[in-house]
Amino acid sequence: MRNLGDLVGMSFAPVEQPLNPRDSIIYALGVGYGQDSSDREQLRFVYEDGLKTVPTMAVVLASPGFWLREPRYGVDWKQVLHGEQAVELFADVPHSGTAVGVTTITDVVDKGAGKGAFLYWENRLVHKETGTHFATLTSTAICRGNGGFGGNPGTRRPVAPFPERKPDTSWEFQTIEQVALLYRLSGDDNPLHADPDVALSAGFNRPILHGLCAFGIAGHALLRSCCGYDTSYLRSMMVRFSSPVYPGERLRTDIWDEGDQVFFRCVVPERNVIAIDRGSARLGAAPHASSTSQTQSTGAHG
């Protein structure tokens, strides 16, 4: 078995991705904006007049793609799950110009034979035309079929302590049956989320929802419940994926408000399972700088 530890420090060639309002709208639709056609705050993310870009869209920009599928890396890609995702935002996510991303493998942890491996990477996103560093993404993949290659047996990275009281607020969102097919238009074409045969071979009875789609829906809940849909207040967001969501299921986001930091968890009520656990987000006390001249509408905190 290939030593995945050899990948540590590897950087991919810079990826350039043209940005346009249509792609911003497609992403927003994929994570549930506009599902309430009477909500004018949601309309701002799916209508070109005064368009705002959803902050969590950063996670689909200027990526090297599903590179784990390439045979030269020696990863059993059908056994890969998205373990953790974080985004740190330094400016508004633009919807014009070009995003440039440089992805680097930062660590690989070998949990042992039959236990899989954790693979960590980072993607730094810059707006080419202005030079603005607007986001940094950190991701963890759980490579279930690749443990036991003799690599670093380090421990999984810690997360912040979670509140023990009842949540301060909750928001339920009903996904549609086509949600995974819609979300994959934003660039994640892993067949696990579209092809029933691939899903069965990975141990699921049907295609599952992208973890990053659930991440975007959780971000929608935070933007709605904690930021009044003002994108400038969301500074960072981190989640740990704990159970798959199936298209068509309801997703409830429970939120604990700790001032400039909030904690959250996403639950599938019908199956009583936690889909996203140990979520946390940092909120700014004042708007951050805008990376482009895109129109920004004032939210509840204005």
C-alpha positions, 0 to 999 in steps of 0.5 A: 500500500502506498505511504500516503504520508509522502503527500504531506507538503505537496502543493497543486498548481494554482487553479484559476476559476472565472467568477460570474453571477450565474454561478453564485446563484446556482450555488445559492439555490443548491444550499436552499436560498430562494426556497421561500419565494416570499423572503426578500432577504433570500432573494438577494442571493438568487436574483441578479439585481443587487446580488450578494454571494453566499459566504460558504460558496468559498468552499467550491471555488478554485479547487483541484477537484476530486483529486483523490480519485486519481490512481497515482495517489493510491487512495481507495476513493470509493471509501472516502468520506468528508470528515471536517471542513472549515472556512475563514473569511477575510473579505466578501466572496466575489462574484466577478473577476477570477478566484485563484486557489493554491491547495497544499496537503498539510498532514496525513494521520494513519489510524491503522489497518482497518481503521483508515487514515485522515488526510488534511489540506488547505486551500488559500483563495485570492481574488486575482484582479485585486490581490485580495486574500478573501478566504482560507479553506481547511479540509479533512478526508477520512480515507476508510480504505487506506489505513495501516501504511505505517504513517504518522499515528497522530491524534485527530485534531481537537474541537472547542468544548460544546455548550451543555444547555438546550439550544438558543434557537433552531431552524428546520430546512426541508431539502428537495429530492434533487438537491444533490443533483443541483448542488453538483452543478457547483463543481463537486461531481463525485458520483457517490452523490448521483449514481445509485450503483456507486452509492451501493458499492460504498455501503449506502442504499442510495446517493447521499448528499454532499457534505459541503451541501449540508455545510452550506445549509448550516451556513444558511441557518447561521446567516439567517438566525445570527447575522440577519443575512448580512454576509459581512458578520460571518468570519469563520465556520468549522464543522465535523461531519458525523452522519450522511444526509439523504436528499429529501430529508429535513435538516434541523440546525440547533444553535447556541449563541455565545456572543461573538462565537456560536456553536451549532449542530445539524440533526436529521429528525426523521432518523434522529441522527446528528449529521453535523456535530461540533460546529462552531462559527465566529461572528464579527462585531463590525463588517469586514472589508469588501473584496469587490464592488459587489452590492451589499444590502444592509441586514438586521445588524445594519 
